[in-house]
Amino acid sequence: VLKRDFGVIYWGTQSGFDARSAPTIRREGETTTTAQLVGSFFNQFHGSVSPDGRRAVYPAQLAAGAPWALYLLDGSKPTEQRGLLAFTGEIPSEIPSNIVWASDGSGIAFVVTDGGANQGVVPKYAAIRTLALASGKVTELTRITDGSYYRIVGWERSSGTIAATRSKPVNSRSTRPARKSSVARTNTSRTVCSTANIPS
């Protein structure tokens, strides 16, 4: 939900790359469509709304086999959505909440996996990166290659801290995925990532 004086994002009506099925934006209390998001096959919104409620960033794939990209929706110009970043051979995670805004709204943190990690395939790698919206600079903070996934919890800009959990797929020795918490520092000359076990 974007700020109340702007509107609400609704998921698309059906799967498929038909642009008419893409998620729509409507003003609060209205039934007419103000604008549409860039569509993807499942036409679901797996993005994140900015702390001030005026912008949203979300991933989309225009057509089968086309590269994934991140798009910016500005509530003041909903029909002028801007492509922020395209991915070659990678997939931005569509797990809900895996795009997180910095607390001051200046950038986003997001998770990417290799392009083969789709439809339940274990990723060869997963990485947490940040994107500065003013400059377009992308920084990779940490990467794992053991088949685990990241889920970002939050990004506190003033302390330069991004918190995330790390989960491994269920294996034959356990009926529940192993989970760890990760903290990455973004305001140092090198990335420091520490982890701690979380009881299941």
Salt bridges, closest charged atoms under 4 A:
ASP18 OD2 - ARG20 NH2 2.71
GLU90 OE2 - ARG129 NH2 2.81
ASP104 OD2 - ARG157 NE 3.93
GLU140 OE1 - ARG129 NE 2.92
GLU140 OE2 - ARG143 NE 2.89
ASP146 OD2 - ARG166 NH2 2.63
ASP146 OD2 - LYS168 NZ 3.81
